[in-house]
């Protein structure tokens, strides 16, 4: 016997959890996650920095709204998700100028060295600074979404990989683990496995591509000041930031991968350690731990959010790339409004139906929708 819901969300990372939190109490929702724990893959391997100057214009717009939403929630949390931490680009003048956005301003070479005194002066000639950037306590945010979802009646089922999915009449029937589900709407928040879920569901895939991104926590002889911003090469060859007396580093690679439980390639971290020990005075002494996550992107780099035009009730919530945490709350706000106002939504006049109309008309959500629509007018172009 299958359990019946208005919405079944497939994927328990930041995308699926934030949507479950946004829909909680407004319709009946189940979230199914293939792994035994939530946020096991990419969402557990984040750099934990929200950067308004990072990404294409639509992502920057989503980031600004996400920061607004998280900051509002921080007023109610016992510990905040957001802590101010700047983001600094370094490199040659032409590369920094090309990468700096409206959220970033140029700073002098001397100002950059004052902010990050471990940099070797000869290693860069130009810098830009985003002072609106924040450190993100990802575990607190994920747990907050989980608690809000469950408090609002969302059923969360882990260890339940989807093995069957088909369109039946006016809804969908899914098999996940040992459970069966029926729903008017299926949300594809499966991250690196989003195209695989589409194929399993008889829906044309979108060509979403996972890319590797490795990071490590290292021990250093000269720790960074607590006020040091996150520092990134303007040519996308590395970044590093303070991490409770240690330093998080990444080669910032962008290497295509299959959907997998990714692990670091031999030499990736070792090569970066050697480079950073040349261009900084960090004095990296050893690697405490290292990991690799997958950043899944559409060909145009824009998140894929909306109902599939050819598969009624199939909602895409994928392709957030390396911007998952910094776009998640804004995208969840938009997606919840679209779902409640569209297929499988409660009838107008109900409390949830009224909430759907309000969400669709709210200024911030509309701003987010317009930002996405300006770049992608259809889920299939």
C-alpha positions in Angstrom: 0.0 0.0 0.0 1.5 3.3 -1.1 1.4 6.4 1.2 -0.2 9.4 -0.5 1.2 13.0 -0.4 0.8 16.2 -2.3 4.5 16.4 -2.9 7.4 13.9 -2.8 10.9 15.4 -2.7 13.7 13.2 -3.9 17.0 14.3 -2.4 17.9 15.2 1.2 20.6 17.8 0.5 20.3 21.5 1.0 18.0 21.9 -2.0 15.5 19.2 -0.9 15.7 20.1 2.8 15.2 23.9 2.2 12.1 23.2 0.0 10.7 20.7 2.6 11.1 23.5 5.2 9.4 26.0 2.9 6.5 23.7 2.1 6.0 22.4 5.7 2.5 22.9 7.0 1.2 24.1 3.6 0.7 20.8 2.0 1.5 17.1 2.7 5.1 16.3 1.9 7.5 13.4 2.0 11.2 13.7 1.5 13.1 10.6 0.5 16.9 10.3 0.6 19.0 7.4 -0.8 21.7 7.6 1.9 21.2 6.7 5.5 21.9 10.3 6.5 20.7 13.6 5.2 23.1 15.9 3.3 25.6 13.1 2.9 27.1 14.2 -0.5 27.8 17.7 -1.7 25.9 19.5 1.1 28.2 18.0 3.7 31.2 19.1 1.7 30.6 22.8 1.3 33.2 25.6 1.6 30.6 27.3 4.0 30.9 30.8 2.5 28.0 32.8 1.0 29.4 35.3 -1.5 27.2 37.9 -3.3 29.9 38.6 -5.9 30.3 34.9 -6.8 28.6 33.5 -9.9 26.6 34.9 -12.8 24.1 37.7 -12.2 21.1 35.5 -11.6 23.1 33.5 -8.9 24.1 36.8 -7.3 20.5 37.9 -7.1 19.5 34.6 -5.5 22.4 34.9 -3.1 21.2 38.4 -1.9 17.7 37.0 -1.2 19.1 33.9 0.5 21.1 36.1 2.8 18.0 38.1 3.6 16.0 35.0 4.5 18.8 33.4 6.6 19.5 36.6 8.4 15.8 36.9 9.3 15.8 33.3 10.6 18.9 34.0 12.7 16.9 36.4 14.9 15.1 33.2 16.2 17.9 30.7 16.4 20.0 30.1 19.5 23.1 30.3 17.4 23.4 32.2 14.1 24.0 30.6 10.7 25.7 33.8 9.4 28.9 35.4 10.6 30.5 38.2 8.6 33.6 37.1 6.7 34.9 39.0 3.6 35.8 37.5 0.3 39.0 38.6 -1.4 40.2 38.0 -5.0 43.9 38.2 -5.8 45.7 38.0 -9.1 46.9 40.3 -11.9 45.1 43.5 -12.7 43.3 42.2 -15.8 42.0 39.0 -14.2 40.8 40.7 -11.1 39.1 43.4 -13.1 37.3 40.8 -15.2 36.1 38.8 -12.2 35.1 41.6 -9.9 31.3 42.3 -9.8 29.0 45.0 -8.6 29.2 43.4 -5.1 33.0 43.7 -5.0 35.2 46.8 -4.9 38.9 47.1 -5.7 41.4 47.5 -2.9 45.1 48.4 -2.9 47.9 45.9 -2.7 48.8 47.2 0.7 45.2 46.8 1.9 45.1 43.2 0.7 48.3 42.4 2.6 46.9 44.0 5.8 43.8 41.8 5.5 45.8 38.7 4.8 49.4 39.2 6.0 50.5 35.6 5.1 50.4 36.5 1.4 53.8 36.9 -0.3 53.7 40.4 -1.7 55.2 39.3 -5.1 52.5 36.6 -5.6 49.8 39.1 -6.8 49.5 42.6 -8.1 45.7 43.4 -7.7 42.9 42.6 -5.4 39.1 43.0 -4.9 37.1 42.7 -1.8 33.4 41.7 -1.2 32.5 43.0 2.3 29.0 41.6 2.1 30.2 38.0 2.2 29.4 35.7 5.2 30.6 32.5 6.7 27.8 30.0 6.8 27.4 27.4 9.6 26.0 24.8 7.3 25.2 22.2 10.0 23.0 24.7 11.8 21.2 25.7 8.7 20.6 22.0 7.6 19.4 21.1 11.1 17.1 24.1 11.2 15.5 23.1 7.9 15.1 19.5 9.1 13.4 20.6 12.3 11.1 23.1 10.6 10.1 20.5 8.1 9.3 17.8 10.6 7.5 20.3 12.9 5.3 21.1 9.9 4.4 17.5 9.3 7.0 16.5 6.6 7.9 12.8 6.6 11.6 12.3 6.1 12.7 8.8 5.0 16.4 8.0 4.7 18.0 4.9 3.2 15.3 4.9 0.5 16.8 5.1 -3.0 14.2 5.5 -5.7 14.1 2.4 -7.8 10.8 3.0 -9.8 8.8 6.0 -10.8 5.9 6.4 -13.3 3.2 8.7 -14.2 -0.3 7.3 -13.3 -3.4 9.3 -14.1 -3.1 12.7 -12.4 -0.1 11.8 -10.2 3.0 9.9 -9.8 3.8 6.5 -8.2 7.3 6.0 -6.7 9.1 3.1 -5.1 11.9 4.1 -2.8 13.7 1.5 -0.6 10.9 -0.6 0.9 8.3 2.1 0.6 5.8 3.1 -2.0 4.6 6.7 -2.6 1.9 8.4 -4.6 2.0 12.2 -5.2 0.7 14.9 -7.5 4.1 16.4 -7.7 7.6 14.8 -7.7 10.5 17.2 -7.0 13.8 16.2 -8.5 16.3 17.5 -6.0 18.7 14.5 -6.5 21.8 16.6 -7.2 24.4 14.7 -9.2 21.8 12.0 -9.8 19.1 14.4 -11.1 19.4 13.3 -14.7 19.4 9.7 -13.7 16.2 10.2 -11.7 14.6 11.9 -14.8 15.5 8.9 -17.0 14.1 6.5 -14.4 10.9 8.5 -14.4 10.6 8.5 -18.1 11.4 12.2 -18.4 13.9 13.6 -20.8 17.2 14.4 -19.1 18.6 18.0 -19.2 22.2 17.2 -19.7 23.2 18.2 -16.1 26.9 17.6 -15.5 28.6 17.0 -12.1 32.0 18.5 -11.6 34.6 17.6 -8.9 35.7 20.1 -6.2 38.2 19.0 -3.6 39.1 20.7 -0.3 41.1 20.0 2.8 41.7 21.2 6.3 45.4 21.7 7.0 47.6 22.4 10.0 49.8 25.5 9.6 52.8 27.1 11.3 51.4 30.6 11.0 47.6 30.6 11.5 45.4 33.2 9.7 44.0 36.1 11.7 40.4 35.5 12.7 39.5 38.6 10.7 41.1 37.3 7.5 38.7 37.0 4.6 38.4 34.0 2.4 41.1 34.4 -0.3 40.6 33.1 -3.8 42.8 33.3 -6.9 41.0 35.4 -9.6 42.0 32.7 -12.2 40.1 30.1 -10.2 43.2 28.0 -9.3 42.7 28.0 -5.5 41.1 29.4 -2.4 41.7 29.3 1.3 40.2 30.6 4.5 40.5 30.4 8.3 39.0 27.4 10.0 39.2 27.5 13.8 43.0 27.7 14.0 43.5 25.6 10.9 43.0 26.6 7.3 40.6 25.2 4.7 42.2 25.1 1.2 41.0 24.0 -2.2 42.5 23.7 -5.7 39.1 24.8 -7.0 39.2 22.3 -9.7 36.3 21.9 -12.2 36.7 18.4 -13.6 33.7 16.5 -15.1 32.7 13.4 -13.1 30.0 10.8 -13.1 27.5 10.7 -10.3 29.4 9.1 -7.4 30.6 9.3 -3.8 33.6 11.4 -4.9 37.0 11.1 -3.3 40.2 13.2 -3.7 42.5 12.3 -6.6 46.1 11.6 -5.5 48.2 14.7 -5.9 45.4 17.3 -6.0 45.9 18.5 -2.4 49.6 17.8 -2.3 50.2 20.0 -5.4 48.2 22.9 -3.8 50.0 22.6 -0.5 53.3 23.0 -2.4 52.0 26.1 -4.2 50.5 27.7 -1.1 53.8 27.2 0.8 55.4 29.2 -2.0 53.0 32.1 -2.3 52.1 32.4 1.4 53.9 32.1 4.7 51.2 29.8 6.1 53.8 27.0 6.5 51.4 24.1 5.9 52.6 21.2 7.9 50.1 18.5 7.2 46.6 17.6 6.0 44.1 16.9 8.8 41.3 15.7 6.4 40.4 16.0 2.8 37.2 15.5 0.7 35.7 16.0 -2.7 32.1 17.1 -3.5 30.2 17.2 -6.8 28.9 20.5 -8.2 26.1 19.7 -10.7 25.5 22.3 -13.4 23.3 23.0 -16.4 25.1 24.0 -19.6 24.4 27.7 -19.0 25.3 27.6 -15.3 21.8 28.7 -14.2 19.9 26.7 -11.6 17.1 24.5 -13.0 13.9 25.4 -11.1 10.4 24.6 -12.3 7.9 22.1 -13.7 9.0 20.1 -16.7 7.0 21.3 -19.7 6.6 17.8 -21.1 6.1 15.8 -17.9 3.1 17.0 -15.8 3.9 17.2 -12.1 7.6 16.6 -12.5 9.4 19.5 -10.8 13.2 20.2 -11.3 15.2 21.5 -8.4 18.7 20.9 -9.6 21.8 22.4 -11.2 22.6 24.7 -8.3 26.3 24.0 -9.0 28.7 25.4 -6.4 26.1 27.8 -5.3 23.8 25.4 -3.4 23.9 27.0 0.1 24.0 30.6 -1.2 21.0 30.2 -3.4 19.0 27.5 -1.6 16.7 29.7 0.6 15.7 32.0 -2.3 15.1 29.1 -4.7 13.1 27.2 -2.0 10.9 30.3 -1.6 10.3 30.5 -5.3 9.8 26.7 -5.8 7.3 26.5 -2.9 5.2 29.2 -4.5 5.3 27.6 -7.9 4.4 24.2 -6.5 1.6 25.4 -4.4 0.2 27.5 -7.2 0.6 24.8 -9.8 0.1 21.1 -10.3 -0.8 19.2 -7.2 -1.5 22.4 -5.1 -4.4 22.5 -2.7 -7.5 24.1 -4.2 -7.7 27.9 -4.1 -9.5 29.1 -1.0 -7.7 26.6 1.3 -5.1 27.9 3.7 -2.3 26.4 1.6 -3.9 27.7 -1.6 -4.0 31.2 -0.2 -0.4 30.9 0.9 0.6 29.9 -2.6 -1.0 33.0 -4.1 0.8 35.2 -1.5 4.1 33.5 -2.2 3.7 34.0 -6.0 2.9 37.7 -5.5 5.5 38.6 -2.8 8.0 41.1 -4.0 11.2 39.2 -3.1 10.0 35.9 -4.6 8.9 37.7 -7.7 12.3 39.4 -7.9 13.9 35.9 -7.8 11.5 34.6 -10.4 12.3 37.5 -12.7 16.0 37.0 -12.3 15.7 33.3 -13.3 13.2 34.0 -16.1 15.5 36.6 -17.6 18.0 33.9 -18.2 15.9 30.8 -18.8 12.4 31.3 -20.0 11.6 27.6 -20.1 12.8 24.5 -18.4 13.5 23.3 -22.0 14.7 25.8 -24.5 
